[in-house]
Amino acid sequence: MEPSRVLYGLDLLGVAVFAVSGVMTAVRKEMDIFGALVVATVTAIGGGTLRDLLLDQPVFWIEHQVYLWVVFIVTAVTLLILHRKGPALRGLLLADAFGLAVFTISGAQKAAGMGLSFIMVVIMAAMTGTAGGIMRDILCAEIPLVLQKEIYATAAIAGAAVYVLLQWLLASPVLSAGSGLAFVFGLRLLAIQRNINLPRLRFSRTPEQPGERK
C-alpha cells in the first residue's frame, strides 16, 4: 500500500473518531446541536490544521472537503445514537484515545515525508494528536488532559518515536504506522485502566512571602 494512501486513510479515520469524541463531550456539557457540531469540527480538524499551517502545507480539509462531510455525518449519527443511549465516559475516553493514536501517526507520517529531523517529527506528531483535544476541552470549559497528570502527550511522543525508529529500520509504511498507532493507543488505555499518571510537582516548603525573614 502506498504511503499517501495510508496517510489519507489515517486522516479520515482520525477526523471521524475525534468528531465522535467532540460530540460526546458537547452532549455531556448539555450543548445544543450547533454547539455539538462546532465542538466536533474543532476537535476533528484542529490538530491537522495546526500541523499543516506549521509545515507550510495546504490545509487538508480545505484541499479535500470530504473531511468536513465526514465530520457532519459522524456528528449526526453520533447524536442519534447518544439520544437513545446517552453519553458514557468510558466511550468518550476510548474515542479520545483512538483519535490521539491515529492523528499522532498521521502527523508523524506527514512530517517524516518532508524529511524533517527525528525531534521535529515527534513534535509535529504529538501536536497533531493533542491539539484537537486541547481545543475541545477549552471550548467545553475543562482543563485539557495534556495539562493534567494523566499520560496523554507522553503516549503520543512515545508512539511517534516508535514509528520513526521502525522507519529507520526500513520497516514497511503499514507496519510502522500500525505499530506506532498500537503503541499510543495501548499506552493510553493502560494508563486509563491502571490509573497510571505522571508524578505531580510537589514541594515540601512553601515560597517565602515578600518581606518575610529567612
Secondary structure in CASP SS format (residue, H / E / C, confidence):
PFRMAT SS
TARGET T0000
AUTHOR 0000-0000-0000
METHOD secondary structure of the structure
MODEL  1
M C 1.00
E C 1.00
P H 1.00
S H 1.00
R H 1.00
V H 1.00
L H 1.00
Y H 1.00
G H 1.00
L H 1.00
D H 1.00
L H 1.00
L H 1.00
G H 1.00
V H 1.00
A H 1.00
V H 1.00
F H 1.00
A H 1.00
V H 1.00
S H 1.00
G H 1.00
V H 1.00
M H 1.00
T H 1.00
A H 1.00
V H 1.00
R H 1.00
K C 1.00
E C 1.00
M C 1.00
D C 1.00
I H 1.00
F H 1.00
G H 1.00
A H 1.00
L H 1.00
V H 1.00
V H 1.00
A H 1.00
T H 1.00
V H 1.00
T H 1.00
A H 1.00
I H 1.00
G H 1.00
G H 1.00
G H 1.00
T H 1.00
L H 1.00
R H 1.00
D H 1.00
L H 1.00
L H 1.00
L C 1.00
D C 1.00
Q C 1.00
P C 1.00
V C 1.00
F H 1.00
W H 1.00
I H 1.00
E H 1.00
H C 1.00
Q C 1.00
V H 1.00
Y H 1.00
L H 1.00
W H 1.00
V H 1.00
V H 1.00
F H 1.00
I H 1.00
V H 1.00
T H 1.00
A H 1.00
V H 1.00
T H 1.00
L H 1.00
L H 1.00
I H 1.00
L H 1.00
H H 1.00
R H 1.00
K H 1.00
G C 1.00
P C 1.00
A C 1.00
L H 1.00
R H 1.00
G H 1.00
L H 1.00
L H 1.00
L H 1.00
A H 1.00
D H 1.00
A H 1.00
F H 1.00
G H 1.00
L H 1.00
A H 1.00
V H 1.00
F H 1.00
T H 1.00
I H 1.00
S H 1.00
G H 1.00
A H 1.00
Q H 1.00
K H 1.00
A H 1.00
A H 1.00
G H 1.00
M C 1.00
G C 1.00
L C 1.00
S C 1.00
F H 1.00
I H 1.00
M H 1.00
V H 1.00
V H 1.00
I H 1.00
M H 1.00
A H 1.00
A H 1.00
M H 1.00
T H 1.00
G H 1.00
T H 1.00
A H 1.00
G H 1.00
G H 1.00
I H 1.00
M H 1.00
R H 1.00
D H 1.00
I H 1.00
L H 1.00
C C 1.00
A C 1.00
E C 1.00
I C 1.00
P C 1.00
L H 1.00
V H 1.00
L H 1.00
Q C 1.00
K C 1.00
E E 1.00
I C 1.00
Y C 1.00
A H 1.00
T H 1.00
A H 1.00
A H 1.00
I H 1.00
A H 1.00
G H 1.00
A H 1.00
A H 1.00
V H 1.00
Y H 1.00
V H 1.00
L H 1.00
L H 1.00
Q H 1.00
W H 1.00
L C 1.00
L C 1.00
A C 1.00
S C 1.00
P H 1.00
V H 1.00
L H 1.00
S H 1.00
A H 1.00
G H 1.00
S H 1.00
G H 1.00
L H 1.00
A H 1.00
F H 1.00
V H 1.00
F H 1.00
G H 1.00
L H 1.00
R H 1.00
L H 1.00
L H 1.00
A H 1.00
I H 1.00
Q H 1.00
R H 1.00
N C 1.00
I C 1.00
N E 1.00
L C 1.00
P C 1.00
R C 1.00
L C 1.00
R C 1.00
F C 1.00
S C 1.00
R C 1.00
T C 1.00
P C 1.00
E C 1.00
Q C 1.00
P C 1.00
G C 1.00
E C 1.00
R C 1.00
K C 1.00
END
